[in-house]
Amino acid sequence: MTLKIVGFAGSLRTASYNKKLLRVAAAKANALGVAFEEIDLSGVPLYNEDVERVGFPVAVQKMREAIAAADGVIVATPEYNYSVSCVTKNAIDWASRNPNVFTGKTVAIMGASAGGFATVRAQAAIRPILASVDALVLPTPEVRVSKAGDAFDADGALKDAALDGAVGKLVARLVSEIQIRKAGK
Ligand SMILES: Cc1cc2nc3c(=O)[nH]c(=O)nc-3n(C[C@H](O)[C@H](O)[C@H](O)COP(=O)(O)O)c2cc1C
């Protein structure tokens, strides 16, 4: 059966560098024969337990179902004030609610930032968050895009071949870990 990976970028803006990076990863997954679905977070409201008691909002339910049905997840997070963006954290918070749809999921993280530090701090910050939801996060390879305003060409491809190769290696490792874990079941 075809493997399925889902992913989201923790940014709502249309021209988001993290959305571009996610789409580079999506193409790598497709090239390996793996289906990829990008989760749209634009309709996901801020987490509110009062709302949750009434029922998950439609966009939240859609996001949760997509993650639950996936074999693996890719998270492309921006860095906001030395941590993950609120959009990234909010999505994980909604996904973590009973039942936690991240439990046991194999997850790859990546990030793009406009500055020079390339989401180093955001990626360090997201690891304990994903540990708290019982996800298995790949340790390497690390994919960090700095100076993202110059990193992509007009077609959305990464200009730097080494960086593009790192995305390919990360996706290949994600697929391989998923296959190993499935075979072990
Ligand atoms: C509130 C806020 C805080 C930010 N803090 C950081 C930061 O700590 N480190 C960094 O590298 N970039 C920071 N940036 C710049 C982001 O890297 C930049 O906005 C980037 O384009 C966000 O990702 P996106 O293109 O996917 O939306 C910040 C941006 C915003 C709006």
The ligand as an SDF file (V2000), in Angstrom:
LIG
                    3D

 31 33  0  0  0  0  0  0  0  0999 V2000
    6.8690   37.7830   15.5840 C   0  0  0  0  0  0  0  0  0  0  0  0
    8.0870   37.4060   14.7800 C   0  0  0  0  0  0  0  0  0  0  0  0
    9.2250   36.9920   15.4330 C   0  0  0  0  0  0  0  0  0  0  0  0
   10.3450   36.5780   14.7040 C   0  0  0  0  0  0  0  0  0  0  0  0
   11.4360   36.1020   15.3710 N   0  0  0  0  0  0  0  0  0  0  0  0
   12.4610   35.5520   14.6620 C   0  0  0  0  0  0  0  0  0  0  0  0
   13.5270   34.8710   15.3280 C   0  0  0  0  0  0  0  0  0  0  0  0
   13.5580   34.7810   16.5480 O   0  0  0  0  0  0  0  0  0  0  0  0
   14.4830   34.3080   14.5750 N   0  0  0  0  0  0  0  0  0  0  0  0
   14.4720   34.3550   13.1910 C   0  0  0  0  0  0  0  0  0  0  0  0
   15.3710   33.7990   12.5600 O   0  0  0  0  0  0  0  0  0  0  0  0
   13.4790   35.0070   12.5260 N   0  0  0  0  0  0  0  0  0  0  0  0
   12.4810   35.5990   13.2310 C   0  0  0  0  0  0  0  0  0  0  0  0
   11.4390   36.2190   12.5780 N   0  0  0  0  0  0  0  0  0  0  0  0
   11.5050   36.3610   11.1200 C   0  0  0  0  0  0  0  0  0  0  0  0
   11.0310   35.1050   10.3960 C   0  0  0  0  0  0  0  0  0  0  0  0
   12.1430   34.2810   10.1430 O   0  0  0  0  0  0  0  0  0  0  0  0
   10.3580   35.4860    9.0810 C   0  0  0  0  0  0  0  0  0  0  0  0
    9.2300   36.2940    9.3240 O   0  0  0  0  0  0  0  0  0  0  0  0
    9.9790   34.2730    8.2470 C   0  0  0  0  0  0  0  0  0  0  0  0
    9.6530   34.7270    6.9580 O   0  0  0  0  0  0  0  0  0  0  0  0
    8.8250   33.5010    8.8740 C   0  0  0  0  0  0  0  0  0  0  0  0
    8.5460   32.3250    8.1510 O   0  0  0  0  0  0  0  0  0  0  0  0
    7.4980   32.2330    6.9290 P   0  0  0  0  0  0  0  0  0  0  0  0
    8.1900   32.8670    5.7430 O   0  0  0  0  0  0  0  0  0  0  0  0
    7.2850   30.7760    6.7400 O   0  0  0  0  0  0  0  0  0  0  0  0
    6.2540   32.9890    7.3090 O   0  0  0  0  0  0  0  0  0  0  0  0
   10.3210   36.6380   13.2910 C   0  0  0  0  0  0  0  0  0  0  0  0
    9.1590   37.0860   12.6540 C   0  0  0  0  0  0  0  0  0  0  0  0
    8.0600   37.4460   13.3770 C   0  0  0  0  0  0  0  0  0  0  0  0
    6.8020   37.8840   12.6650 C   0  0  0  0  0  0  0  0  0  0  0  0
  1  2  1  0
  2  3  1  0
  2 30  2  0
  3  4  2  0
  4  5  1  0
  4 28  1  0
  5  6  2  0
  6  7  1  0
  6 13  1  0
  7  8  2  0
  7  9  1  0
  9 10  1  0
 10 11  2  0
 10 12  1  0
 12 13  2  0
 13 14  1  0
 14 15  1  0
 14 28  1  0
 15 16  1  0
 16 17  1  0
 16 18  1  0
 18 19  1  0
 18 20  1  0
 20 21  1  0
 20 22  1  0
 22 23  1  0
 23 24  1  0
 24 25  2  0
 24 26  1  0
 24 27  1  0
 28 29  2  0
 29 30  1  0
 30 31  1  0
M  END
$$$$
